[in-house]
Amino acid sequence: MTASPQATILRNDQSLSTESNRSSQPLLEQISSSKETNDENNDVIVDADPIDTVKDFVLVVPRKLTKHAQEILYLRKAIPMSWHLEGRFGSRTFRVDDLHMGIPVLDKVLFFETVDRFPDLREFIGLPNVMLRHQKFVEPPKHRTKEMPCIDARHHPERAPEGFDLDVALEEARKISLHPTRSKPLFTYAELFAGMGGFGVALDALGGRCIFCSEIEKHLREVYHHNFVTIPNRAMAAASDLIDVTIHGDICKVPDSAFPKSLDLLVAGFPCQPFSALGEQPGFDCPKSGNLFLEIVRCLRVSKPKAFLLENVPGLLTMAETYTTIIKALEAAGYDVSTEVVAARGLTATGRKRLFFVGLRRQRDAEQPELTHCSAHNGHREYQFPFIPDLQLKSRDVIDYDELTVEEIDILRLSEEMFQQLLDSGRWRTSSLAWPNKILETMTSHYGNAVGRGESQLVPCRAPLNPRRFSVRECSRIMGFPASYEFMPPYHLQTPMGYCKMIYRMVGNAVCPPLVAALAGSVLDCTDIELPQSPDGTNDWVVRGRLVAIALAKAATRAQPAPVPRGCLTPIEYSYYS
């Protein structure tokens, strides 16, 4: 074994001038002997928490050796790198006194493990006047810790109720049951292209019940049945309350006779690939799924729901001919149509934007309900998209960072080869990582693929681990799915990463339940469907939709923001979270 270095560990309050009086016992031997004898004089720091969030292990070096020290520490990754939680703001090298500089390094255990692996690092810390000490956290330079700009993500703030108080709304939302157990639903709905049931999560929480569902993919039908039939039936008190809905496969093979004869609301996120900004946007010319929209029109003509709520990508607006064709087809089916691009930012930790279509079935004047969130114009009703509050959710509210199990992190973190490919790509920046105070990027169905090209947002880990992909639960939180939503276990012989990518695709194609709840509440308010007064005194669909949206959003977040090292928080954030 090579000779141990001669560096010394000092207490936070110990003067560097005492170095000459210190024992010449090698550093690693000091650590070992102190652990064995449980030395109580604390001259050698051995009991410090290796994940202490308010203290640093600092390598103190002579000023003339600072550049050399930085180079060797960086080469051997003995300091937190810019992609690590502790290294977010870069180097925190600081002046100790006229003769010494301090360089924050990895925690004690990891630092000495690194020293053991690299002889050149061992040799360096054995130089005279090179010391390691445990001290108060060293703040990064102020110009690197600028606060994220505060963005008002409210939707239509001009439509907020007079005197609206978010704190009061949050308190009222806590009283909301997201799984009402009524034998008679408040309204019925049909969900086409159901996927994992993002619409259903919101509508069930509003008091609705699905009476028709269609989804072509088998594993998605299994997930849907589990969450909307199996789980609710476990909670039913009487057999007469049991839910039983047929989940159809390919909608093109469903005959008209299978559609419900009476229906309150039709919802669908019709396939967006033909209209997505990610591709060439073939629109209706796409032979595989471009014409699936016509199946929605067929259902509207057969079931004649009182209203519909449809979702697609904003890229559809750039295809003027296709967009106009869709509007005309919906109007020809007997509906007044309104559209708007709405962001989920106020109710989730992501800025995902989607184009929503709202349709209200035309009726004779005598049958028209009282107009609230609808305005009359030339005999047509124009739906008004509602006010949506901003909960100011951030990455730290939905990401677990280091609180995953070792097994989960091993599955999700990038291999050395893949991470090096990412670094070499030239397209990736550490600023794109899911830092605690950031708004997350939009989840897509291809998340987790082509990671080496920088096309998937990653989660920073503590040093020395490479960044990792989102976990399955983190993905569902990002999209606003409550913790009660359950995924099916992996298939036989399915690899862990294969399972994750299957879930990524499901979630990336889903809608955000909190956003759907807010929109659906105002849609129902434009119909003749009555909302009985609830225990919390709410008998207004718009208010109910907003409260359910808030309740779903909070049910999709962590109970407390994730604990993270002091090194990845700005001073203001640290004072707020601590």
Buried (B, 14 or more C-beta within 10 A) or exposed (E): EEEBBBBBBBBEEBEBEEBEEBEEEBBBEBBBEBEEEEBEEEBBBBEBEEEBBEBBBBBBBBEEBBEEBBEBBEEBBBBBBBBBBBBBBEBBBBEBEEEBBBBBBBBBEBBBEBBBEBEEBBBBBBBEBBBBBBBEBBBBEEEEBEEEEEEEBBBEBEBBEEEBEBEEBBEBBEEBEBEBEEEEBBBBBBBBBBBBBBBBBBBBBBBBBBBBBBBBBEBBBBBBBBBBBEBBEEEEEEEEBEBEBEBBEEBEEBEEEEBBEEBBBBBBBBBBBBBBEEEEBBBBEBEEBBBBBBBBBBBBEBBBBBBBBBBBBBBBBEBEEBBEBBBEBBBEBBBBBBBBEBBBBBBBBBBBEBBBBBBBBBBEEEEBBEEEBBEEEEEBBBBBBBBBBBBBBBBBBBBBBBEBEEEBBEBBBBEEEEBEBBEEEEEBEBEBBBBBBBBBBBBBBBBBBEBBEBBBBBBBBBBBBBBBBBBBBBBBBBBBBBEEBEBBEBEEEEEEEEBBBBBBBBBBBBBBBBBBBBBBBBBBBBBEBEBEEBEBEBEBBBBBBBBBBBBBBBBBBBEEBBBBBBBBBBEEBBEEBE
